[in-house]
Amino acid sequence: MKIVKYIFLLLLLSAIAVTVFIATQEGKYDIRKERVINVPKALLYNYINEYRNWESTGIITNTDTTATYSYSENTFGKDASMTWKKDGTEGKISTIKLIENDSILQKATIDGLDSELAWGFKDTIGGTKVTVRMQGQLSFKEKAYAVLNGNVNEKMEAALDNGLKNLSTYLVEELGKYNVEVKGLVTKTGVSYVGQPVKSKISELQKKSGEIFPKLLSFVKTNKIVTNGAPFILYKSFSKQKDSASYVICIPIKEEMYTMPGSEYEGGKVASFQALKTTLKGDYSHLAKAWDAAQKHVAEKGLQENTTGQYIELYSKGIQQTKRPSEWVTDIYIPIGAPTIVPPTETMTETLPGGVPAAKPGTTTPKPAVNKPATDTQKPAAATSTGNSATARPAANKPAGTKSDATTKPTAKKPAQSTATPAQKPANP
């Protein structure tokens, strides 16, 4: 009997000793990892800020193909969140604060461990230095788990290190692949749309489109509106000097929709028009190169740019179809033809890429241009370009008639009462 008591007492003392040992272990953890990645700071910031990108690079899950992901309605910016399940465990991360192109603050729960993640981005030689810092406090249970299963700090440090390596490899190799091709003159098919008009700084265009596209898609789905093609942005005006842009973020629909004045969303219709089509295959960060190639082609071929027409950026293939940015396809349409003449009092101070004042939609009926088309015609050859070029002015007064996969002769048709220009990278629609 005494032996049983001694054994029980010994086990009790051992349990107390283990408890004291666990309780006295360091509870705080502060892990910091950094890496230089050969991409621009804005691109890296935007990539981390979009949670749908995390699945491809495995920043937390180490590209585990067995992990399943779920996302909040908004996956970009403040209050965006992502959850995942992997090997019977769950995780969640959400964004609580951002400073554009500088830092991102997040809260995460990984394998039951609550943490705070802070990302920092700085320009440096060779690209961008990204720093990620994970901080938190271990509970008694988590300390016990660490004692039994190994140092928690070492595991989390290894996970962050692997995540940054995967991120660097993916961004440098995958986002570096792109191709720009000027397709030539085509007739852009008309389409009805539901969209949200936006006025913002050019630098905020990506953020705005990232926020609005998911909401538009949800609106269309909730109201059982039948879509009719790929989403697009319809540009109205654009001023680099003022860092301002006016545009409509659009979802194409089969039947024209009418909305009340002051509604959050508006229905509209883009009439068919003659345009120069340029296609980018690759990540949206290369869109500026595609616009440059298109403008260079306009200048070299002597085409007349209809600066009062409709400028469209259509996302033919995006993240909904493939998670590989090198396979995304964006089509740019620059209107070609004689601009509409409007009274001098109804012009805007903003300018289009060619340096021509952008016409403001007037309250009176615009008069078509009286210029005669050139009697001779020329065919713009399709060209591939990936370099930047100086912005070109439209040809003086001669619209050039050309042929392409769906071409027509340019006419002085009545253009839409809006203007547009290219912009920076949009969000993943």
Secondary structure, DSSP 8 states (H G I E B T S, - for coil): -HHHHHHHHHHHHHHHHHHHHHHTS--EEEEEEEEEESS-HHHHHHHHHBGGGHHHHTTTTTT-TT-EEEE-S--BSTT-EEEEEETTEEEEEEEEEEETTTEEEEEEEETTEEEEEEEEEEEETTEEEEEEEEEEE--HHHHHHHHHH--HHHHHHHHHHHHHHHHHHHHHHHTT-EEEEEEEEEEE--EEEEEEEEEE-GGGHHHHHHHHHHHHHHHHHHTT--B-S--EEEEEEEETTTTEEEEEEEEEESS-----TT-SSEEEEE--EEEEEEEEEE-GGGHHHHHHHHHHHHHHTT--B-TTS-EEEEEEE-TTT-S-GGG-EEEEEEEBS---B--GGGEEEEE-TTS-EEE---SS--B-------SS------EE--S--------SS-------TT----------S------S-----
